Amino acid sequence: MQQAYVNAYAHLRQFDGRAKFSTWLTKIAIHEALARARKQGRYDAVDFNEEENQAVERQPSRDPEQQAFAGELRSLLESSIDELPDGLREVFMLREVDGLNTAEAAECLGVSEDVVKTRLSRSRAALRNQLAERAGILAPESFRFPQPRCDRIVAAVFARIL
């Protein structure tokens, strides 16, 4: 990010106002990130240290159970987003996380708006499938039906009624 800001400052004269400044700056950041990824030969997932994770989780209105659940859910979502294929992940992050509209995302990535729409749809579907698969593993355990206990309760209720 720092290098993107330095690049933007160094090339500020090139900003001609055809797009919003935030879109122009995002495009510079994307190009810097892609250049670094190409240089390394792959993308690396960002992993915040424990102190940063705790700072994000601290919210006075939530109890510890809610904070733990939010942390687990965030971890699940982040890892699922990290597993999205290249192209889909960038569009998803720009549109859903950074809040750019379709035109801004298309300009940042240098693709058409139709490509952004298609990739966003595919990224949502892939993310939905990944999360459903992970949740499907846990679903049978989460909603186990205690039939013997239920039978005892029903028998006790009928005994009192009759």
C-alpha positions, 0 to 999 in steps of 0.5 A, a space after each residue: 500500500 505504501 508503494 501504491 501511495 508513493 506511485 500515486 503521488 509521483 504520478 499525480 499529474 497523470 490523474 486527469 479526472 476521467 474517473 474518481 480519484 479512489 478508482 484511480 488510486 485503487 488501480 495503481 494499488 492493484 497494478 503494484 500488487 499484481 507486479 509483486 505477485 508476478 515477481 514472487 511467482 504466486 499469491 500469498 494469503 495475508 495472515 494477521 498476527 494474533 494482536 491484530 485479530 484480537 483488536 478486530 474482535 474486540 467489540 464491547 456490545 458482544 459477549 465472548 461467545 459471539 466474539 468467538 463465533 465471529 472470529 471463526 466465521 471470519 476465518 472460514 470466509 477469509 480462507 474460502 475467499 483465498 481459495 477462489 481462483 485468480 481473477 474471481 478473487 480480485 473481482 469479489 474483493 473489489 466489488 463485495 469487500 471494497 464496495 466498488 461498483 461494476 464500472 470502477 472494478 472493470 476500470 481497475 482491472 482493465 476488463 469490460 463490465 460484462 467480465 466483472 459481472 460474470 466473474 462476480 457471479 462465478 466467484 459468488 457461486 464458487 464461494 457458496 459451494 465451498 461454504 456449503 461443502 464445509 458446512 455440510 460436513 458439520 450439519 449432521 453433527 449440529 442437528 442430531 435428533 435425540 429420539 429416545 429423549 424425545 420419546 420419554 418427554 412425549 410419554 411423560 406429557 401423555 401420562 399427565 394428560 390422560 
